């Protein structure tokens, strides 16, 4: 859809703003130490250089003992530092301007617990104000509900952010004139904070604003979620297990009432918050919840009401309705577990792809999978009705994850779900829906399946479900609890986590304020600096292979995100370098929305054409090279096609005899829906026979062969199930050709068409070579799905 013709209607009465009020920098100036900042901006540190050392140490993750060891080094002792121990360093960090303060409160219980019940929390209003007036979010917050349409005729509504949905518009209509609607996101979840020993669990309550733009909200480096409370996970002393669970749920509601009371008051009366002072009213608009836990949650809440014990926490919160704020989220509401012996074997023999997980031992041991390989791996072995059911359900799951959905898309989503329900009886009839002990299940009583009926209404009401992704909160679990817990002495975690976060928040705010004031940076400049530093921190040497996820010895730590190298930016930087400083020829370049990178050192630096033909089992390499060069000379720079008659003979003369050969190339794309969003690079292999790869290791890729088409808008000419067949010459030999790497467009996943029964000789290393027909798995990756579904 052409976004240039979109029409937007904004809510008719914009929010009122007043000139007077506090800002991020005015709070810094109002601190008790501000009198010292007039002569030394970096007080309580002696200078910017000392602050840089202090900041590095405080963010290094070093223990206090190791910091003491560092500060005791003779070279460091020669520096004029005002602190000489970790304790003194942390003491100075505590003196910098504050962040939302932590509180502790003993919560009385009607039944005994093994340990005292202490709630650690901070005012959620202060957390929201901290997010709201943060400079880096200044231009990334929507304060006015709006309706977007695809054309001037307004026949099809577009849904993206929360502010584009009906819910925000309706809520704004119920607020006093000029008030700003701030949507609160709450995420409550438990996470283990002991890595190897013990069973210590933290129950987090995270808070954020739904007004923040989706792209900013979902970017892990934005840190838009703050920990507002560590809810209690007590062990009640009671002989009935069911009663223990009920008491724990009751206690959680009791704690939520304490922590969220300031927000409820703000929802009733309004509150002044600042970028420029704004009268705002806050209402809960989203809460993360697993559907299984959600069902139990409402069941327990009903028990509370029947027994007169306690009311649910939202019952006295104006405009807060569970039917609105328990919005769908892809991780908990769309993905199911699967398993079957035949499916297990089929997964195990899929060719591994660098950077993507490979199921060496099959799939049965996995607790949860997302479905990107489900359909094609067993499509040949299932009845047609099952194939239709699985395919349409996968279509539904992928379509609803689009970051931009209009009314036409909603019709397709509903049709896909309706088609699944129309064919799902075949799955029961075939007896393939099974539970524990491999016993047949003759019903569809699945909470996630029921909740899928609510996804289309939820998109109309609250915007696309992608904005509620649990990825952001899972990252917050690491930053807000797990990393702080690792810095403790593994005893009495909660208060130490709070102190760690208090110190880290102060240092981050101090660093941001001093950067703005000392370097006279604008917010835009600071965002550029932050992005540049982020790239430096996460940059991978382009000549180092991306480690496959199935390599246990080199895999990333489970809590560490995989760094992303931006070859688009690297190419742009190379283009702006002076000619004498450019490494020629360039090994990183961009064609349209695809970036390509070759390592500067080839895998083979010097090898003859004939030796290459033998190594790669390419008997017609010499004549194919000759034909390629002939087309270059006669047609000039052109888009090369695959196939056609061979004109050169096996002894054709070439203007060279030696080649340089690369076994790998990195290919990177931009996101289908957002050209400014760079996706992680994918390593493509093209290696000769070696080790278990008896026929060589080659990955599949989409190639542009028509100059009039433009990827990704052109998609593919194939449709429906995308069944592909290996091309051969009339004499039965495989068809191949020379294609410039500039014509590579995107990695693609092919699944051999195995048929109804499997050849037990197939392995992950030969299944692609011994098959002539393939399914194009457009569920392999969401980006490729949207490209091939346009």
Buried (B, 14 or more C-beta within 10 A) or exposed (E): BEEEEBEEEEBEEEBBBEEEBBBBBEBBBEBEEEEBBEEEBBBBBBBBEBBEBBBEBBEEEBEBEEBBEBBEEEEEEEEEBEBEEBEBBBEBBBBBBBBBEBBEEEBEBEEEBEEEBBBBBBBBBBBBBBBBBBBBBBEBBBBBBBBBBBEEEEEBBBBBBBBBBBBBBEBBEEBEEEBBBBBBBBBBBEBBBBEEEEEEEBBBBBBBBBBBBBBBBBBBBBBBBBBBBBBBBBEBEBEEEEEBBBBBBBBBBBBBBBBBBBBBBBBEEBBBBBBEBBBBBBBBBBBBBBBEBBBBBBEBBEBBEEEEBBEBBBBEBBBBEBEBBBBBBBBBBBBBEBBBEBBBBBBBBBBBBBBBBBBEEBBBEBEEBBBBBBBBBBBBBBEEBBBBBBBBBBBBBBBBBBBBBBBBBBEBBBBBBEBBBEBBEBBBEEEBBEEEEEEEBEEEEBBBBEBBEBBBEBBBBBBBBBBBBBBBBBBBBBBBBBBBBBBBEEEEBBBBBBBBBBBBBBBBBBBBBBBBBEEEBEBEEBBEEBEEEBBEEBBBEBEEBBBBBBEEEEBEEEBEEEBBBBBBBBBEEBEEEEEEEEEEEBBBBBBBBBBBBBBEEBBBEEBEBEBBBEBBEBEBBBBBBBBBBEBBEEEEEEBBBEEEEBEBEEEBEEEEEEBEBBBBBBBBBBBBBEEEBBBEBBBBBBBBEEEEBEEBBBBBBBBBBEEEBEBBEBBBEEEEBBEBEEEEEEEEEEEBBBBBBBBBBBBBBBBBBBEEEBEEEBEBBBBBBEBEBBBBBBBBBBBBBBBBBE
